Amino acid sequence: MMEIKLRTLTDEQVKNLDQIAKENKLSREKLLSQIISEYLDGKNFLAAHRTFFKEEVAKIIPALEKNNQVMEQALSILDKESSHGD
């Protein structure tokens, strides 16, 4: 395991951190470790889903384009038939 030092927190922030840790029956170090882990896990989760959706959208786009072509052809045929029926 690696060690990380935080030097930019104000006295008030450290007091708040200690209070939250105490309320959760954790040490300050354990609380910070959990916060950082949850943040990183969340970022990994979002990145994985972003990749998944990007790949799925890439698969769907050709089908949507084909459907649009078919719909345009069908509308064109319907327009021709309705103009001949007048």
PDB file of N, CA, C and O in Angstrom:
ATOM      1  N   MET A   1       0.826  -1.180   0.000  1.00  0.00           N
ATOM      2  CA  MET A   1       0.000   0.000   0.000  1.00  0.00           C
ATOM      3  C   MET A   1       0.867   1.239   0.000  1.00  0.00           C
ATOM      4  O   MET A   1       1.999   1.238   0.484  1.00  0.00           O
ATOM      5  N   MET A   2       0.303   2.292  -0.557  1.00  0.00           N
ATOM      6  CA  MET A   2       1.024   3.553  -0.614  1.00  0.00           C
ATOM      7  C   MET A   2       0.431   4.526   0.394  1.00  0.00           C
ATOM      8  O   MET A   2      -0.710   4.392   0.834  1.00  0.00           O
ATOM      9  N   GLU A   3       1.233   5.488   0.732  1.00  0.00           N
ATOM     10  CA  GLU A   3       0.801   6.516   1.674  1.00  0.00           C
ATOM     11  C   GLU A   3       0.609   7.824   0.925  1.00  0.00           C
ATOM     12  O   GLU A   3       1.396   8.179   0.048  1.00  0.00           O
ATOM     13  N   ILE A   4      -0.460   8.537   1.291  1.00  0.00           N
ATOM     14  CA  ILE A   4      -0.758   9.832   0.677  1.00  0.00           C
ATOM     15  C   ILE A   4      -0.873  10.873   1.776  1.00  0.00           C
ATOM     16  O   ILE A   4      -1.492  10.625   2.811  1.00  0.00           O
ATOM     17  N   LYS A   5      -0.279  12.032   1.554  1.00  0.00           N
ATOM     18  CA  LYS A   5      -0.389  13.136   2.525  1.00  0.00           C
ATOM     19  C   LYS A   5      -1.250  14.228   1.925  1.00  0.00           C
ATOM     20  O   LYS A   5      -1.114  14.563   0.748  1.00  0.00           O
ATOM     21  N   LEU A   6      -2.135  14.781   2.735  1.00  0.00           N
ATOM     22  CA  LEU A   6      -2.963  15.914   2.329  1.00  0.00           C
ATOM     23  C   LEU A   6      -2.502  17.138   3.091  1.00  0.00           C
ATOM     24  O   LEU A   6      -2.442  17.121   4.320  1.00  0.00           O
ATOM     25  N   ARG A   7      -2.179  18.192   2.376  1.00  0.00           N
ATOM     26  CA  ARG A   7      -1.663  19.388   3.032  1.00  0.00           C
ATOM     27  C   ARG A   7      -2.522  20.614   2.769  1.00  0.00           C
ATOM     28  O   ARG A   7      -2.210  21.693   3.274  1.00  0.00           O
ATOM     29  N   THR A   8      -3.563  20.485   2.017  1.00  0.00           N
ATOM     30  CA  THR A   8      -4.298  21.673   1.597  1.00  0.00           C
ATOM     31  C   THR A   8      -5.642  21.853   2.303  1.00  0.00           C
ATOM     32  O   THR A   8      -6.394  22.762   1.949  1.00  0.00           O
ATOM     33  N   LEU A   9      -5.958  21.031   3.270  1.00  0.00           N
ATOM     34  CA  LEU A   9      -7.215  21.180   3.996  1.00  0.00           C
ATOM     35  C   LEU A   9      -7.082  22.242   5.082  1.00  0.00           C
ATOM     36  O   LEU A   9      -6.045  22.357   5.735  1.00  0.00           O
ATOM     37  N   THR A  10      -8.137  23.004   5.259  1.00  0.00           N
ATOM     38  CA  THR A  10      -8.133  24.011   6.318  1.00  0.00           C
ATOM     39  C   THR A  10      -8.400  23.330   7.664  1.00  0.00           C
ATOM     40  O   THR A  10      -8.813  22.171   7.713  1.00  0.00           O
ATOM     41  N   ASP A  11      -8.163  24.056   8.738  1.00  0.00           N
ATOM     42  CA  ASP A  11      -8.451  23.518  10.078  1.00  0.00           C
ATOM     43  C   ASP A  11      -9.924  23.146  10.199  1.00  0.00           C
ATOM     44  O   ASP A  11     -10.269  22.118  10.781  1.00  0.00           O
ATOM     45  N   GLU A  12     -10.792  23.996   9.641  1.00  0.00           N
ATOM     46  CA  GLU A  12     -12.233  23.741   9.699  1.00  0.00           C
ATOM     47  C   GLU A  12     -12.603  22.468   8.930  1.00  0.00           C
ATOM     48  O   GLU A  12     -13.440  21.687   9.382  1.00  0.00           O
ATOM     49  N   GLN A  13     -11.984  22.267   7.785  1.00  0.00           N
ATOM     50  CA  GLN A  13     -12.256  21.062   6.993  1.00  0.00           C
ATOM     51  C   GLN A  13     -11.813  19.815   7.745  1.00  0.00           C
ATOM     52  O   GLN A  13     -12.507  18.798   7.722  1.00  0.00           O
ATOM     53  N   VAL A  14     -10.672  19.883   8.405  1.00  0.00           N
ATOM     54  CA  VAL A  14     -10.180  18.735   9.171  1.00  0.00           C
ATOM     55  C   VAL A  14     -11.119  18.443  10.334  1.00  0.00           C
ATOM     56  O   VAL A  14     -11.392  17.280  10.630  1.00  0.00           O
ATOM     57  N   LYS A  15     -11.616  19.488  11.000  1.00  0.00           N
ATOM     58  CA  LYS A  15     -12.579  19.294  12.091  1.00  0.00           C
ATOM     59  C   LYS A  15     -13.841  18.616  11.575  1.00  0.00           C
ATOM     60  O   LYS A  15     -14.365  17.701  12.210  1.00  0.00           O
ATOM     61  N   ASN A  16     -14.329  19.068  10.418  1.00  0.00           N
ATOM     62  CA  ASN A  16     -15.517  18.448   9.822  1.00  0.00           C
ATOM     63  C   ASN A  16     -15.251  16.994   9.455  1.00  0.00           C
ATOM     64  O   ASN A  16     -16.096  16.124   9.666  1.00  0.00           O
ATOM     65  N   LEU A  17     -14.097  16.747   8.916  1.00  0.00           N
ATOM     66  CA  LEU A  17     -13.702  15.389   8.566  1.00  0.00           C
ATOM     67  C   LEU A  17     -13.653  14.503   9.802  1.00  0.00           C
ATOM     68  O   LEU A  17     -14.151  13.378   9.784  1.00  0.00           O
ATOM     69  N   ASP A  18     -13.061  15.001  10.860  1.00  0.00           N
ATOM     70  CA  ASP A  18     -12.999  14.244  12.110  1.00  0.00           C
ATOM     71  C   ASP A  18     -14.396  13.959  12.660  1.00  0.00           C
ATOM     72  O   ASP A  18     -14.655  12.875  13.183  1.00  0.00           O
ATOM     73  N   GLN A  19     -15.293  14.939  12.537  1.00  0.00           N
ATOM     74  CA  GLN A  19     -16.662  14.758  13.025  1.00  0.00           C
ATOM     75  C   GLN A  19     -17.382  13.673  12.224  1.00  0.00           C
ATOM     76  O   GLN A  19     -18.053  12.816  12.799  1.00  0.00           O
ATOM     77  N   ILE A  20     -17.245  13.710  10.933  1.00  0.00           N
ATOM     78  CA  ILE A  20     -17.872  12.686  10.083  1.00  0.00           C
ATOM     79  C   ILE A  20     -17.293  11.317  10.389  1.00  0.00           C
ATOM     80  O   ILE A  20     -18.030  10.336  10.478  1.00  0.00           O
ATOM     81  N   ALA A  21     -15.975  11.244  10.551  1.00  0.00           N
ATOM     82  CA  ALA A  21     -15.334   9.968  10.879  1.00  0.00           C
ATOM     83  C   ALA A  21     -15.860   9.440  12.203  1.00  0.00           C
ATOM     84  O   ALA A  21     -16.160   8.253  12.331  1.00  0.00           O
ATOM     85  N   LYS A  22     -15.971  10.330  13.191  1.00  0.00           N
ATOM     86  CA  LYS A  22     -16.458   9.926  14.511  1.00  0.00           C
ATOM     87  C   LYS A  22     -17.900   9.418  14.419  1.00  0.00           C
ATOM     88  O   LYS A  22     -18.239   8.399  15.021  1.00  0.00           O
ATOM     89  N   GLU A  23     -18.739  10.120  13.674  1.00  0.00           N
ATOM     90  CA  GLU A  23     -20.133   9.704  13.515  1.00  0.00           C
ATOM     91  C   GLU A  23     -20.252   8.335  12.856  1.00  0.00           C
ATOM     92  O   GLU A  23     -21.201   7.595  13.115  1.00  0.00           O
ATOM     93  N   ASN A  24     -19.299   8.007  12.017  1.00  0.00           N
ATOM     94  CA  ASN A  24     -19.311   6.720  11.317  1.00  0.00           C
ATOM     95  C   ASN A  24     -18.414   5.677  11.976  1.00  0.00           C
ATOM     96  O   ASN A  24     -18.192   4.594  11.435  1.00  0.00           O
ATOM     97  N   LYS A  25     -17.903   6.026  13.155  1.00  0.00           N
ATOM     98  CA  LYS A  25     -17.035   5.132  13.931  1.00  0.00           C
ATOM     99  C   LYS A  25     -15.839   4.647  13.098  1.00  0.00           C
ATOM    100  O   LYS A  25     -15.504   3.463  13.069  1.00  0.00           O
ATOM    101  N   LEU A  26     -15.214   5.624  12.424  1.00  0.00           N
ATOM    102  CA  LEU A  26     -14.040   5.349  11.610  1.00  0.00           C
ATOM    103  C   LEU A  26     -12.916   6.293  12.009  1.00  0.00           C
ATOM    104  O   LEU A  26     -13.144   7.351  12.596  1.00  0.00           O
ATOM    105  N   SER A  27     -11.720   5.890  11.682  1.00  0.00           N
ATOM    106  CA  SER A  27     -10.603   6.817  11.836  1.00  0.00           C
ATOM    107  C   SER A  27     -10.638   7.793  10.660  1.00  0.00           C
ATOM    108  O   SER A  27     -11.268   7.516   9.639  1.00  0.00           O
ATOM    109  N   ARG A  28      -9.976   8.909  10.800  1.00  0.00           N
ATOM    110  CA  ARG A  28      -9.882   9.877   9.711  1.00  0.00           C
ATOM    111  C   ARG A  28      -9.274   9.210   8.473  1.00  0.00           C
ATOM    112  O   ARG A  28      -9.756   9.394   7.355  1.00  0.00           O
ATOM    113  N   GLU A  29      -8.221   8.443   8.689  1.00  0.00           N
ATOM    114  CA  GLU A  29      -7.549   7.765   7.580  1.00  0.00           C
ATOM    115  C   GLU A  29      -8.476   6.797   6.861  1.00  0.00           C
ATOM    116  O   GLU A  29      -8.509   6.758   5.631  1.00  0.00           O
ATOM    117  N   LYS A  30      -9.228   6.016   7.627  1.00  0.00           N
ATOM    118  CA  LYS A  30     -10.143   5.038   7.036  1.00  0.00           C
ATOM    119  C   LYS A  30     -11.252   5.747   6.257  1.00  0.00           C
ATOM    120  O   LYS A  30     -11.626   5.307   5.170  1.00  0.00           O
ATOM    121  N   LEU A  31     -11.775   6.838   6.809  1.00  0.00           N
ATOM    122  CA  LEU A  31     -12.814   7.594   6.121  1.00  0.00           C
ATOM    123  C   LEU A  31     -12.287   8.144   4.794  1.00  0.00           C
ATOM    124  O   LEU A  31     -12.942   8.008   3.761  1.00  0.00           O
ATOM    125  N   LEU A  32     -11.119   8.758   4.820  1.00  0.00           N
ATOM    126  CA  LEU A  32     -10.536   9.289   3.583  1.00  0.00           C
ATOM    127  C   LEU A  32     -10.281   8.180   2.568  1.00  0.00           C
ATOM    128  O   LEU A  32     -10.510   8.361   1.372  1.00  0.00           O
ATOM    129  N   SER A  33      -9.814   7.048   3.043  1.00  0.00           N
ATOM    130  CA  SER A  33      -9.574   5.917   2.167  1.00  0.00           C
ATOM    131  C   SER A  33     -10.870   5.457   1.495  1.00  0.00           C
ATOM    132  O   SER A  33     -10.883   5.163   0.300  1.00  0.00           O
ATOM    133  N   GLN A  34     -11.958   5.397   2.268  1.00  0.00           N
ATOM    134  CA  GLN A  34     -13.248   4.996   1.705  1.00  0.00           C
ATOM    135  C   GLN A  34     -13.750   6.021   0.695  1.00  0.00           C
ATOM    136  O   GLN A  34     -14.244   5.655  -0.371  1.00  0.00           O
ATOM    137  N   ILE A  35     -13.626   7.302   1.027  1.00  0.00           N
ATOM    138  CA  ILE A  35     -14.084   8.359   0.124  1.00  0.00           C
ATOM    139  C   ILE A  35     -13.342   8.282  -1.209  1.00  0.00           C
ATOM    140  O   ILE A  35     -13.958   8.334  -2.273  1.00  0.00           O
ATOM    141  N   ILE A  36     -12.039   8.161  -1.147  1.00  0.00           N
ATOM    142  CA  ILE A  36     -11.224   8.099  -2.366  1.00  0.00           C
ATOM    143  C   ILE A  36     -11.538   6.833  -3.157  1.00  0.00           C
ATOM    144  O   ILE A  36     -11.658   6.882  -4.381  1.00  0.00           O
ATOM    145  N   SER A  37     -11.671   5.704  -2.469  1.00  0.00           N
ATOM    146  CA  SER A  37     -11.986   4.444  -3.152  1.00  0.00           C
ATOM    147  C   SER A  37     -13.332   4.516  -3.859  1.00  0.00           C
ATOM    148  O   SER A  37     -13.457   4.092  -5.008  1.00  0.00           O
ATOM    149  N   GLU A  38     -14.343   5.053  -3.174  1.00  0.00           N
ATOM    150  CA  GLU A  38     -15.668   5.175  -3.780  1.00  0.00           C
ATOM    151  C   GLU A  38     -15.637   6.093  -4.995  1.00  0.00           C
ATOM    152  O   GLU A  38     -16.286   5.820  -6.005  1.00  0.00           O
ATOM    153  N   TYR A  39     -14.888   7.172  -4.893  1.00  0.00           N
ATOM    154  CA  TYR A  39     -14.762   8.092  -6.021  1.00  0.00           C
ATOM    155  C   TYR A  39     -14.118   7.387  -7.220  1.00  0.00           C
ATOM    156  O   TYR A  39     -14.612   7.484  -8.343  1.00  0.00           O
ATOM    157  N   LEU A  40     -13.028   6.687  -6.975  1.00  0.00           N
ATOM    158  CA  LEU A  40     -12.324   6.003  -8.061  1.00  0.00           C
ATOM    159  C   LEU A  40     -13.161   4.873  -8.638  1.00  0.00           C
ATOM    160  O   LEU A  40     -13.194   4.690  -9.855  1.00  0.00           O
ATOM    161  N   ASP A  41     -13.835   4.117  -7.789  1.00  0.00           N
ATOM    162  CA  ASP A  41     -14.701   3.048  -8.274  1.00  0.00           C
ATOM    163  C   ASP A  41     -15.826   3.623  -9.130  1.00  0.00           C
ATOM    164  O   ASP A  41     -16.190   3.051 -10.158  1.00  0.00           O
ATOM    165  N   GLY A  42     -16.368   4.752  -8.701  1.00  0.00           N
ATOM    166  CA  GLY A  42     -17.422   5.413  -9.466  1.00  0.00           C
ATOM    167  C   GLY A  42     -16.936   5.879 -10.819  1.00  0.00           C
ATOM    168  O   GLY A  42     -17.638   5.736 -11.820  1.00  0.00           O
ATOM    169  N   LYS A  43     -15.740   6.435 -10.856  1.00  0.00           N
ATOM    170  CA  LYS A  43     -15.176   6.890 -12.134  1.00  0.00           C
ATOM    171  C   LYS A  43     -14.949   5.700 -13.062  1.00  0.00           C
ATOM    172  O   LYS A  43     -15.220   5.793 -14.259  1.00  0.00           O
ATOM    173  N   ASN A  44     -14.455   4.583 -12.527  1.00  0.00           N
ATOM    174  CA  ASN A  44     -14.240   3.391 -13.339  1.00  0.00           C
ATOM    175  C   ASN A  44     -15.569   2.851 -13.857  1.00  0.00           C
ATOM    176  O   ASN A  44     -15.669   2.421 -15.006  1.00  0.00           O
ATOM    177  N   PHE A  45     -16.591   2.879 -12.996  1.00  0.00           N
ATOM    178  CA  PHE A  45     -17.918   2.413 -13.367  1.00  0.00           C
ATOM    179  C   PHE A  45     -18.459   3.260 -14.520  1.00  0.00           C
ATOM    180  O   PHE A  45     -18.967   2.726 -15.506  1.00  0.00           O
ATOM    181  N   LEU A  46     -18.347   4.580 -14.389  1.00  0.00           N
ATOM    182  CA  LEU A  46     -18.848   5.467 -15.437  1.00  0.00           C
ATOM    183  C   LEU A  46     -18.064   5.307 -16.734  1.00  0.00           C
ATOM    184  O   LEU A  46     -18.644   5.325 -17.820  1.00  0.00           O
ATOM    185  N   ALA A  47     -16.770   5.151 -16.623  1.00  0.00           N
ATOM    186  CA  ALA A  47     -15.946   4.987 -17.825  1.00  0.00           C
ATOM    187  C   ALA A  47     -16.311   3.707 -18.559  1.00  0.00           C
ATOM    188  O   ALA A  47     -16.391   3.694 -19.788  1.00  0.00           O
ATOM    189  N   ALA A  48     -16.532   2.626 -17.809  1.00  0.00           N
ATOM    190  CA  ALA A  48     -16.906   1.352 -18.425  1.00  0.00           C
ATOM    191  C   ALA A  48     -18.258   1.472 -19.124  1.00  0.00           C
ATOM    192  O   ALA A  48     -18.435   0.963 -20.231  1.00  0.00           O
ATOM    193  N   HIS A  49     -19.205   2.143 -18.479  1.00  0.00           N
ATOM    194  CA  HIS A  49     -20.522   2.297 -19.090  1.00  0.00           C
ATOM    195  C   HIS A  49     -20.487   3.250 -20.279  1.00  0.00           C
ATOM    196  O   HIS A  49     -21.206   3.048 -21.258  1.00  0.00           O
ATOM    197  N   ARG A  50     -19.669   4.270 -20.202  1.00  0.00           N
ATOM    198  CA  ARG A  50     -19.533   5.201 -21.318  1.00  0.00           C
ATOM    199  C   ARG A  50     -19.015   4.441 -22.542  1.00  0.00           C
ATOM    200  O   ARG A  50     -19.511   4.641 -23.651  1.00  0.00           O
ATOM    201  N   THR A  51     -18.027   3.578 -22.347  1.00  0.00           N
ATOM    202  CA  THR A  51     -17.479   2.778 -23.447  1.00  0.00           C
ATOM    203  C   THR A  51     -18.538   1.834 -23.993  1.00  0.00           C
ATOM    204  O   THR A  51     -18.687   1.705 -25.208  1.00  0.00           O
ATOM    205  N   PHE A  52     -19.274   1.172 -23.106  1.00  0.00           N
ATOM    206  CA  PHE A  52     -20.320   0.241 -23.515  1.00  0.00           C
ATOM    207  C   PHE A  52     -21.361   0.953 -24.383  1.00  0.00           C
ATOM    208  O   PHE A  52     -21.708   0.468 -25.460  1.00  0.00           O
ATOM    209  N   PHE A  53     -21.860   2.105 -23.915  1.00  0.00           N
ATOM    210  CA  PHE A  53     -22.895   2.813 -24.660  1.00  0.00           C
ATOM    211  C   PHE A  53     -22.363   3.349 -25.982  1.00  0.00           C
ATOM    212  O   PHE A  53     -23.075   3.350 -26.986  1.00  0.00           O
ATOM    213  N   LYS A  54     -21.125   3.801 -25.986  1.00  0.00           N
ATOM    214  CA  LYS A  54     -20.535   4.294 -27.231  1.00  0.00           C
ATOM    215  C   LYS A  54     -20.481   3.166 -28.262  1.00  0.00           C
ATOM    216  O   LYS A  54     -20.789   3.381 -29.434  1.00  0.00           O
ATOM    217  N   GLU A  55     -20.091   1.967 -27.829  1.00  0.00           N
ATOM    218  CA  GLU A  55     -20.028   0.815 -28.731  1.00  0.00           C
ATOM    219  C   GLU A  55     -21.420   0.396 -29.201  1.00  0.00           C
ATOM    220  O   GLU A  55     -21.610   0.057 -30.369  1.00  0.00           O
ATOM    221  N   GLU A  56     -22.389   0.420 -28.288  1.00  0.00           N
ATOM    222  CA  GLU A  56     -23.756   0.033 -28.652  1.00  0.00           C
ATOM    223  C   GLU A  56     -24.361   1.025 -29.640  1.00  0.00           C
ATOM    224  O   GLU A  56     -25.025   0.622 -30.595  1.00  0.00           O
ATOM    225  N   VAL A  57     -24.139   2.302 -29.419  1.00  0.00           N
ATOM    226  CA  VAL A  57     -24.652   3.319 -30.343  1.00  0.00           C
ATOM    227  C   VAL A  57     -24.014   3.135 -31.712  1.00  0.00           C
ATOM    228  O   VAL A  57     -24.689   3.265 -32.733  1.00  0.00           O
ATOM    229  N   ALA A  58     -22.727   2.835 -31.741  1.00  0.00           N
ATOM    230  CA  ALA A  58     -22.041   2.615 -33.014  1.00  0.00           C
ATOM    231  C   ALA A  58     -22.659   1.442 -33.772  1.00  0.00           C
ATOM    232  O   ALA A  58     -22.691   1.450 -35.003  1.00  0.00           O
ATOM    233  N   LYS A  59     -23.147   0.439 -33.054  1.00  0.00           N
ATOM    234  CA  LYS A  59     -23.800  -0.708 -33.703  1.00  0.00           C
ATOM    235  C   LYS A  59     -25.181  -0.332 -34.227  1.00  0.00           C
ATOM    236  O   LYS A  59     -25.604  -0.845 -35.262  1.00  0.00           O
ATOM    237  N   ILE A  60     -25.877   0.538 -33.544  1.00  0.00           N
ATOM    238  CA  ILE A  60     -27.265   0.864 -33.873  1.00  0.00           C
ATOM    239  C   ILE A  60     -27.362   1.863 -35.027  1.00  0.00           C
ATOM    240  O   ILE A  60     -28.323   1.820 -35.794  1.00  0.00           O
ATOM    241  N   ILE A  61     -26.397   2.749 -35.161  1.00  0.00           N
ATOM    242  CA  ILE A  61     -26.463   3.808 -36.177  1.00  0.00           C
ATOM    243  C   ILE A  61     -26.683   3.257 -37.586  1.00  0.00           C
ATOM    244  O   ILE A  61     -27.544   3.784 -38.292  1.00  0.00           O
ATOM    245  N   PRO A  62     -25.957   2.227 -38.040  1.00  0.00           N
ATOM    246  CA  PRO A  62     -26.216   1.717 -39.397  1.00  0.00           C
ATOM    247  C   PRO A  62     -27.652   1.206 -39.568  1.00  0.00           C
ATOM    248  O   PRO A  62     -28.254   1.404 -40.623  1.00  0.00           O
ATOM    249  N   ALA A  63     -28.197   0.561 -38.555  1.00  0.00           N
ATOM    250  CA  ALA A  63     -29.571   0.071 -38.648  1.00  0.00           C
ATOM    251  C   ALA A  63     -30.549   1.241 -38.741  1.00  0.00           C
ATOM    252  O   ALA A  63     -31.512   1.186 -39.507  1.00  0.00           O
ATOM    253  N   LEU A  64     -30.308   2.294 -37.970  1.00  0.00           N
ATOM    254  CA  LEU A  64     -31.179   3.470 -38.035  1.00  0.00           C
ATOM    255  C   LEU A  64     -31.100   4.136 -39.412  1.00  0.00           C
ATOM    256  O   LEU A  64     -32.116   4.566 -39.958  1.00  0.00           O
ATOM    257  N   GLU A  65     -29.909   4.217 -39.958  1.00  0.00           N
ATOM    258  CA  GLU A  65     -29.746   4.810 -41.289  1.00  0.00           C
ATOM    259  C   GLU A  65     -30.494   3.999 -42.337  1.00  0.00           C
ATOM    260  O   GLU A  65     -31.137   4.567 -43.219  1.00  0.00           O
ATOM    261  N   LYS A  66     -30.415   2.683 -42.246  1.00  0.00           N
ATOM    262  CA  LYS A  66     -31.129   1.797 -43.174  1.00  0.00           C
ATOM    263  C   LYS A  66     -32.636   1.973 -43.012  1.00  0.00           C
ATOM    264  O   LYS A  66     -33.364   2.047 -44.001  1.00  0.00           O
ATOM    265  N   ASN A  67     -33.107   2.042 -41.756  1.00  0.00           N
ATOM    266  CA  ASN A  67     -34.532   2.242 -41.508  1.00  0.00           C
ATOM    267  C   ASN A  67     -35.006   3.572 -42.099  1.00  0.00           C
ATOM    268  O   ASN A  67     -36.098   3.646 -42.662  1.00  0.00           O
ATOM    269  N   ASN A  68     -34.200   4.605 -41.975  1.00  0.00           N
ATOM    270  CA  ASN A  68     -34.553   5.908 -42.552  1.00  0.00           C
ATOM    271  C   ASN A  68     -34.672   5.828 -44.070  1.00  0.00           C
ATOM    272  O   ASN A  68     -35.574   6.424 -44.658  1.00  0.00           O
ATOM    273  N   GLN A  69     -33.765   5.094 -44.700  1.00  0.00           N
ATOM    274  CA  GLN A  69     -33.825   4.930 -46.158  1.00  0.00           C
ATOM    275  C   GLN A  69     -35.107   4.209 -46.563  1.00  0.00           C
ATOM    276  O   GLN A  69     -35.781   4.612 -47.511  1.00  0.00           O
ATOM    277  N   VAL A  70     -35.436   3.156 -45.851  1.00  0.00           N
ATOM    278  CA  VAL A  70     -36.645   2.383 -46.150  1.00  0.00           C
ATOM    279  C   VAL A  70     -37.882   3.260 -45.965  1.00  0.00           C
ATOM    280  O   VAL A  70     -38.796   3.226 -46.789  1.00  0.00           O
ATOM    281  N   MET A  71     -37.911   4.041 -44.892  1.00  0.00           N
ATOM    282  CA  MET A  71     -39.055   4.922 -44.639  1.00  0.00           C
ATOM    283  C   MET A  71     -39.184   5.983 -45.736  1.00  0.00           C
ATOM    284  O   MET A  71     -40.293   6.290 -46.174  1.00  0.00           O
ATOM    285  N   GLU A  72     -38.072   6.536 -46.175  1.00  0.00           N
ATOM    286  CA  GLU A  72     -38.106   7.529 -47.252  1.00  0.00           C
ATOM    287  C   GLU A  72     -38.630   6.918 -48.539  1.00  0.00           C
ATOM    288  O   GLU A  72     -39.415   7.541 -49.254  1.00  0.00           O
ATOM    289  N   GLN A  73     -38.196   5.689 -48.839  1.00  0.00           N
ATOM    290  CA  GLN A  73     -38.685   5.006 -50.039  1.00  0.00           C
ATOM    291  C   GLN A  73     -40.189   4.730 -49.933  1.00  0.00           C
ATOM    292  O   GLN A  73     -40.932   4.918 -50.896  1.00  0.00           O
ATOM    293  N   ALA A  74     -40.624   4.287 -48.761  1.00  0.00           N
ATOM    294  CA  ALA A  74     -42.046   4.004 -48.557  1.00  0.00           C
ATOM    295  C   ALA A  74     -42.872   5.278 -48.693  1.00  0.00           C
ATOM    296  O   ALA A  74     -43.935   5.258 -49.315  1.00  0.00           O
ATOM    297  N   LEU A  75     -42.404   6.381 -48.124  1.00  0.00           N
ATOM    298  CA  LEU A  75     -43.127   7.646 -48.241  1.00  0.00           C
ATOM    299  C   LEU A  75     -43.168   8.129 -49.690  1.00  0.00           C
ATOM    300  O   LEU A  75     -44.170   8.678 -50.147  1.00  0.00           O
ATOM    301  N   SER A  76     -42.073   7.918 -50.394  1.00  0.00           N
ATOM    302  CA  SER A  76     -42.022   8.309 -51.800  1.00  0.00           C
ATOM    303  C   SER A  76     -43.049   7.520 -52.604  1.00  0.00           C
ATOM    304  O   SER A  76     -43.752   8.094 -53.437  1.00  0.00           O
ATOM    305  N   ILE A  77     -43.145   6.237 -52.373  1.00  0.00           N
ATOM    306  CA  ILE A  77     -44.117   5.386 -53.066  1.00  0.00           C
ATOM    307  C   ILE A  77     -45.540   5.814 -52.718  1.00  0.00           C
ATOM    308  O   ILE A  77     -46.399   5.905 -53.594  1.00  0.00           O
ATOM    309  N   LEU A  78     -45.785   6.076 -51.432  1.00  0.00           N
ATOM    310  CA  LEU A  78     -47.116   6.516 -51.017  1.00  0.00           C
ATOM    311  C   LEU A  78     -47.476   7.862 -51.637  1.00  0.00           C
ATOM    312  O   LEU A  78     -48.622   8.071 -52.035  1.00  0.00           O
ATOM    313  N   ASP A  79     -46.512   8.773 -51.721  1.00  0.00           N
ATOM    314  CA  ASP A  79     -46.758  10.070 -52.351  1.00  0.00           C
ATOM    315  C   ASP A  79     -47.122   9.906 -53.827  1.00  0.00           C
ATOM    316  O   ASP A  79     -48.039  10.562 -54.324  1.00  0.00           O
ATOM    317  N   LYS A  80     -46.395   9.024 -54.525  1.00  0.00           N
ATOM    318  CA  LYS A  80     -46.677   8.781 -55.951  1.00  0.00           C
ATOM    319  C   LYS A  80     -48.069   8.194 -56.136  1.00  0.00           C
ATOM    320  O   LYS A  80     -48.806   8.586 -57.041  1.00  0.00           O
ATOM    321  N   GLU A  81     -48.421   7.244 -55.262  1.00  0.00           N
ATOM    322  CA  GLU A  81     -49.736   6.603 -55.384  1.00  0.00           C
ATOM    323  C   GLU A  81     -50.856   7.602 -55.086  1.00  0.00           C
ATOM    324  O   GLU A  81     -51.891   7.582 -55.752  1.00  0.00           O
ATOM    325  N   SER A  82     -50.662   8.469 -54.099  1.00  0.00           N
ATOM    326  CA  SER A  82     -51.709   9.420 -53.773  1.00  0.00           C
ATOM    327  C   SER A  82     -51.846  10.492 -54.847  1.00  0.00           C
ATOM    328  O   SER A  82     -52.942  11.005 -55.070  1.00  0.00           O
ATOM    329  N   SER A  83     -50.743  10.837 -55.516  1.00  0.00           N
ATOM    330  CA  SER A  83     -50.826  11.841 -56.591  1.00  0.00           C
ATOM    331  C   SER A  83     -51.471  11.268 -57.836  1.00  0.00           C
ATOM    332  O   SER A  83     -52.081  12.014 -58.603  1.00  0.00           O
ATOM    333  N   HIS A  84     -51.357   9.976 -58.061  1.00  0.00           N
ATOM    334  CA  HIS A  84     -52.003   9.321 -59.218  1.00  0.00           C
ATOM    335  C   HIS A  84     -53.482   9.107 -58.942  1.00  0.00           C
ATOM    336  O   HIS A  84     -54.273   9.000 -59.879  1.00  0.00           O
ATOM    337  N   GLY A  85     -53.859   9.044 -57.711  1.00  0.00           N
ATOM    338  CA  GLY A  85     -55.245   8.808 -57.352  1.00  0.00           C
ATOM    339  C   GLY A  85     -56.105  10.048 -57.422  1.00  0.00           C
ATOM    340  O   GLY A  85     -57.330   9.951 -57.342  1.00  0.00           O
ATOM    341  N   ASP A  86     -55.486  11.231 -57.572  1.00  0.00           N
ATOM    342  CA  ASP A  86     -56.260  12.481 -57.613  1.00  0.00           C
ATOM    343  C   ASP A  86     -57.031  12.646 -58.861  1.00  0.00           C
ATOM    344  O   ASP A  86     -57.725  13.649 -59.030  1.00  0.00           O
TER     345      ASP A  86
END
